[in-house]
Structure formats: C-alpha cells, structure tokens
Amino acid sequence: MKTYGFAVSARFLWTILAFIFLLAPIAVLIFASFDDASFFRFPPKDYSLRWYQAALESREYKSALSVSLIVAVLAGFVSVIFGGLAAFALVRFKPAGGRIIEAILMTPLVLPLIVWAIALLQIYSKLGMSGTLPALVLAHAVITMPFTVRIMVSTFADLDPLLEQAAATLGASPMRVIGRITLPLAMPGLVSSAAFSLLISFNDVIVSSLIAGARWITFPVRLYAQLRSQGIDPITLAIGSAIVAFILVAALIGEFLFKWSRRL
C-alpha cells in the first residue's frame, strides 16, 4: 500500500511539474505584456495597459490580424465542408480502398509543413496564383483538413445509421434526412472541426510565410518578421497575450461543451 501511495504521489507531482513547465512561458508572456517599459523585462516593475492601447491603434498589426482572421474563416469553411463530406462518405458508404483514401487525406499531418509549402508554391507559380488570397486560403485548407476528417470520421462513426434509415422509410427525402437528422446530431463535431481549423490556420507561420504575398501578410508572419528584425516588441506581447487568453477560453469552453479531447 505504501508503494502504491508513493507511486500515485510521484505521478501527481510529475503531472504538476509538467503543467508548470508548459504553462510557465505563457505566464511570463501575459505578465510581461502589462509592463510599462518599452522593452521586454520580467518580472514587470510598473503595470500598465499602455501596450494594449498601442496595439489597438497600430495599423500594421490590425491589418495583419484582419488578414489572419479572413484566411482562417475561409480556410475553416472550406475544410469543414469538404472534410465533412469526405468523412461522411468514408463512414457511410465504406468505399473500396477507404483506408487508403483516409490515409491520403491525413498525409499533411505526416509530412513536414515546409515540404507542403514548397510543393504548393511550385503549383501556384505554374497557375499564376502566387501571392493571392485564394492561394493562401487553399493552402491553409490543406493543412487543416486532416483534423476535420479525423474529427468528423469519429463523429459520424458514433451516429446510429438506423436513425437516418428510419427517417427515410417515413418518407423524408435525402436532403431532409441530412438537414433534420444528420446535421443536428453531427453539430458538435462540426463545431469542433471549425474551431480546430480556425486555430491551426490562425497560428500557421511556415506555409503562410512562403505562400502569402506582400499584400496578405498574416499576424504570425508579421510577428516573426518583427522578432527577426527588431526583437521583442511590447505591442506583440500585448496582442499575443490577448490571443493566448482567447484560445485558452475557447479550449475550455470547447472541452466543457463538446469534449474536444475525445474527438481527436
């Protein structure tokens, strides 16, 4: 019993240390964003909302945030639509070679993003799409679709097909079955897929840095360029802290309402 109690205590202590190790950089970022100094320092000495106000007034950062949001929303829409349809076909119709098709759809998770970005850059240059918004949206849809497919395959696999068959035998058309039965039951998975697609697209740096042109610079690319050229800007700390807070709140809500961790 003593050995078992020691093992449980050691595991609990190890878990706490792991959480501290993972969350400590986030805590440093958040606290440093409230410092009134014009350079990065920790711990803060004078607390202020000066840099949050400056972030709201910065045209460059607001433009980059707008581009990131537009790309994330459009890429998430494309990913959820096509990824959801692919997942529905794989689960309901079970086509020959379904495992191979699913593996192909999941390949962006296996290959490095830099490989995908270079390949897409070559294709876009041939098509004359380099540096355009559609090119960037499609590139982000490619890297987010595997998550949508994985989540929606799990979602559709948990749905009882007898419910759809019962509605069909009662005279409901295929579109009515989808609208009244399938979509409402699959809504948690669709919301989870959309949320993951938005977050992954918004945080991407590698693909965006190669695909985006000078007109469509996303916030992560803008932040990366700022860090390489001028170092840490207090404005980036403020914006980064706000984004981290938003993601943490969204993750907690998603886990509480939709059990995101069980869908991956």
C-alpha positions as CSV (number, residue, x, y, z in Angstrom):
1,M,0.0,0.0,0.0
2,K,2.9,2.4,0.8
3,T,4.5,1.6,-2.6
4,Y,1.2,2.3,-4.3
5,G,0.7,5.6,-2.4
6,F,4.2,6.7,-3.3
7,A,3.6,5.9,-7.0
8,V,0.4,7.9,-7.0
9,S,2.1,10.9,-5.3
10,A,5.0,10.8,-7.7
11,R,2.7,10.7,-10.7
12,F,0.7,13.6,-9.3
13,L,3.9,15.6,-8.6
14,W,5.2,14.8,-12.1
15,T,2.0,16.0,-13.7
16,I,2.1,19.3,-11.7
17,L,5.7,19.8,-12.8
18,A,4.8,19.1,-16.4
19,F,2.0,21.6,-16.3
20,I,4.2,24.3,-14.7
21,F,6.9,23.6,-17.4
22,L,4.3,24.0,-20.2
23,L,2.4,27.0,-18.8
24,A,5.4,29.0,-17.4
25,P,6.2,30.7,-20.8
26,I,2.6,31.7,-21.2
27,A,2.5,33.2,-17.7
28,V,5.7,35.1,-18.5
29,L,4.2,36.4,-21.7
30,I,1.0,37.6,-20.0
31,F,2.7,39.3,-17.1
32,A,5.3,41.0,-19.3
33,S,2.5,42.4,-21.5
34,F,1.3,44.6,-18.6
35,D,4.8,46.1,-18.0
36,D,5.0,49.8,-18.8
37,A,8.6,49.6,-20.1
38,S,9.5,50.0,-23.8
39,F,11.4,46.7,-23.8
40,F,10.8,43.2,-22.6
41,R,11.6,42.5,-19.0
42,F,10.4,40.1,-16.4
43,P,9.2,40.4,-13.7
44,P,7.3,43.7,-14.5
45,K,8.0,46.7,-12.3
46,D,5.3,49.1,-13.4
47,Y,2.0,47.7,-14.5
48,S,0.1,49.4,-17.3
49,L,-2.3,48.9,-20.2
50,R,-0.1,51.1,-22.4
51,W,0.8,48.4,-24.9
52,Y,-2.8,47.1,-25.2
53,Q,-3.9,50.6,-26.2
54,A,-1.0,50.8,-28.6
55,A,-2.0,47.5,-30.1
56,L,-5.5,48.8,-30.8
57,E,-4.0,51.9,-32.5
58,S,-1.4,50.0,-34.7
59,R,-2.5,49.8,-38.3
60,E,0.1,47.2,-39.2
61,Y,-0.9,44.7,-36.5
62,K,-4.6,45.4,-37.1
63,S,-4.2,44.7,-40.8
64,A,-2.2,41.5,-40.1
65,L,-4.9,40.3,-37.6
66,S,-7.6,41.1,-40.2
67,V,-5.8,39.0,-42.8
68,S,-5.3,36.1,-40.4
69,L,-9.0,36.2,-39.4
70,I,-10.2,36.3,-43.0
71,V,-7.9,33.4,-44.1
72,A,-8.8,31.4,-41.0
73,V,-12.5,31.7,-41.5
74,L,-12.4,31.0,-45.3
75,A,-10.0,28.1,-44.8
76,G,-12.1,26.7,-42.0
77,F,-15.2,26.9,-44.1
78,V,-13.5,25.0,-47.0
79,S,-12.0,22.5,-44.6
80,V,-15.3,21.7,-42.8
81,I,-17.3,21.4,-46.0
82,F,-15.0,19.2,-47.9
83,G,-13.6,17.3,-44.9
84,G,-17.0,16.7,-43.6
85,L,-18.3,15.3,-46.9
86,A,-15.2,13.1,-47.2
87,A,-15.7,11.8,-43.7
88,F,-19.4,11.1,-44.3
89,A,-18.6,9.2,-47.5
90,L,-15.9,7.1,-45.8
91,V,-18.1,6.2,-42.8
92,R,-21.5,5.7,-44.5
93,F,-20.6,4.3,-47.9
94,K,-17.4,2.5,-47.0
95,P,-15.8,2.7,-50.4
96,A,-13.2,0.2,-51.6
97,G,-9.8,1.5,-50.5
98,G,-11.4,3.7,-47.9
99,R,-8.4,3.2,-45.6
100,I,-6.0,4.3,-48.4
101,I,-8.2,7.4,-49.1
102,E,-8.3,8.3,-45.4
103,A,-4.5,7.9,-45.2
104,I,-4.1,10.2,-48.2
105,L,-6.3,12.8,-46.6
106,M,-4.2,12.6,-43.4
107,T,-0.8,13.0,-45.1
108,P,-0.4,16.7,-44.3
109,L,0.0,15.6,-40.7
110,V,2.8,13.2,-41.6
111,L,5.0,15.3,-44.0
112,P,6.7,18.4,-42.7
113,L,4.8,21.6,-43.5
114,I,7.8,23.1,-45.3
115,V,7.5,20.3,-47.8
116,W,3.8,21.0,-48.4
117,A,4.6,24.7,-48.6
118,I,7.3,24.3,-51.3
119,A,5.1,21.9,-53.3
120,L,2.1,24.3,-53.2
121,L,4.4,27.2,-54.1
122,Q,5.6,25.4,-57.2
123,I,2.0,24.6,-58.2
124,Y,0.8,28.1,-57.6
125,S,3.6,29.6,-59.6
126,K,2.6,27.4,-62.6
127,L,-1.0,28.5,-62.2
128,G,-0.2,32.2,-61.7
129,M,-1.8,32.2,-58.2
130,S,1.3,33.1,-56.1
131,G,0.7,35.7,-53.5
132,T,-3.1,35.7,-53.8
133,L,-5.8,35.3,-51.2
134,P,-7.3,32.2,-52.8
135,A,-3.9,30.5,-52.9
136,L,-3.3,31.2,-49.2
137,V,-6.8,30.0,-48.2
138,L,-6.5,26.8,-50.2
139,A,-3.0,26.2,-48.6
140,H,-4.5,26.6,-45.1
141,A,-7.4,24.4,-46.0
142,V,-4.9,21.6,-47.0
143,I,-3.2,21.7,-43.6
144,T,-6.4,21.9,-41.6
145,M,-8.5,19.3,-43.4
146,P,-6.8,16.3,-41.8
147,F,-8.1,17.5,-38.4
148,T,-11.6,17.9,-39.8
149,V,-11.6,14.5,-41.4
150,R,-10.3,12.8,-38.2
151,I,-12.9,14.6,-36.0
152,M,-15.8,14.0,-38.4
153,V,-15.0,10.3,-39.1
154,S,-15.2,9.8,-35.3
155,T,-18.4,11.8,-35.2
156,F,-20.2,10.0,-38.0
157,A,-19.0,6.6,-36.7
158,D,-20.8,7.3,-33.4
159,L,-24.1,8.2,-35.1
160,D,-26.6,5.4,-35.4
161,P,-27.4,5.0,-39.2
162,L,-30.8,3.4,-38.2
163,L,-32.0,6.9,-37.3
164,E,-31.4,8.1,-40.9
165,Q,-32.9,4.9,-42.3
166,A,-36.0,5.4,-40.1
167,A,-36.5,8.9,-41.3
168,A,-36.1,7.7,-44.9
169,T,-38.7,5.0,-44.5
170,L,-41.1,7.5,-43.2
171,G,-40.9,9.4,-46.5
172,A,-38.2,12.0,-45.8
173,S,-36.1,12.9,-48.8
174,P,-32.3,12.5,-48.6
175,M,-31.8,16.3,-48.1
176,R,-34.4,16.4,-45.4
177,V,-32.7,13.5,-43.6
178,I,-29.4,15.3,-43.7
179,G,-31.0,18.6,-42.6
180,R,-33.2,17.2,-39.8
181,I,-31.2,14.1,-38.6
182,T,-27.6,14.0,-39.6
183,L,-26.5,17.6,-39.3
184,P,-28.1,18.3,-35.8
185,L,-26.5,15.1,-34.5
186,A,-23.1,15.9,-36.0
187,M,-23.2,19.5,-34.9
188,P,-20.7,19.1,-32.0
189,G,-18.2,17.5,-34.4
190,L,-18.7,20.3,-37.0
191,V,-18.2,23.0,-34.3
192,S,-15.1,21.2,-33.0
193,S,-13.7,20.8,-36.6
194,A,-14.4,24.5,-37.3
195,A,-12.7,25.6,-34.1
196,F,-9.6,23.4,-34.7
197,S,-9.3,24.6,-38.3
198,L,-9.5,28.3,-37.2
199,L,-6.9,27.9,-34.5
200,I,-4.5,25.9,-36.8
201,S,-4.9,28.3,-39.7
202,F,-4.5,31.4,-37.5
203,N,-1.3,30.1,-35.9
204,D,0.4,28.9,-39.0
205,V,3.8,30.5,-39.9
206,I,5.6,28.2,-42.2
207,V,3.0,27.8,-45.0
208,S,1.9,31.5,-44.8
209,S,5.5,32.8,-45.0
210,L,6.0,31.0,-48.3
211,I,2.6,31.3,-49.9
212,A,1.4,34.8,-48.8
213,G,2.4,37.7,-50.8
214,A,3.3,41.2,-49.6
215,R,-0.4,42.1,-49.6
216,W,-1.6,39.2,-47.5
217,I,0.8,39.1,-44.5
218,T,-0.8,37.2,-41.6
219,F,-0.2,38.1,-38.0
220,P,2.2,35.2,-37.2
221,V,4.3,36.1,-40.2
222,R,4.2,39.8,-39.2
223,L,5.2,38.8,-35.7
224,Y,8.0,36.5,-36.9
225,A,9.4,39.3,-39.1
226,Q,9.3,41.7,-36.2
227,L,11.2,39.4,-33.9
228,R,13.9,38.7,-36.5
229,S,14.5,42.4,-37.4
230,Q,13.8,44.4,-34.2
231,G,13.5,41.9,-31.4
232,I,10.6,41.6,-29.0
233,D,8.1,44.5,-29.4
234,P,5.9,45.2,-26.3
235,I,2.9,45.5,-28.7
236,T,3.4,41.9,-29.8
237,L,3.4,40.8,-26.2
238,A,0.0,42.5,-25.7
239,I,-1.5,41.1,-28.8
240,G,0.0,37.7,-28.1
241,S,-1.4,37.7,-24.6
242,A,-4.9,38.5,-25.8
243,I,-4.7,35.7,-28.4
244,V,-3.5,33.2,-25.8
245,A,-6.3,34.2,-23.4
246,F,-8.8,33.8,-26.2
247,I,-7.5,30.4,-27.2
248,L,-7.5,29.2,-23.6
249,V,-11.0,30.3,-23.0
250,A,-12.2,28.8,-26.3
251,A,-10.4,25.5,-25.4
252,L,-12.0,25.3,-22.0
253,I,-15.5,26.0,-23.5
254,G,-14.9,23.5,-26.2
255,E,-13.8,20.8,-23.8
256,F,-16.7,21.5,-21.5
257,L,-19.4,21.6,-24.1
258,F,-18.1,19.4,-26.9
259,K,-15.4,17.2,-25.3
260,W,-12.8,18.1,-27.8
261,S,-10.1,15.8,-26.3
262,R,-12.3,12.8,-27.0
263,R,-12.8,13.6,-30.7
264,L,-9.1,13.6,-31.7
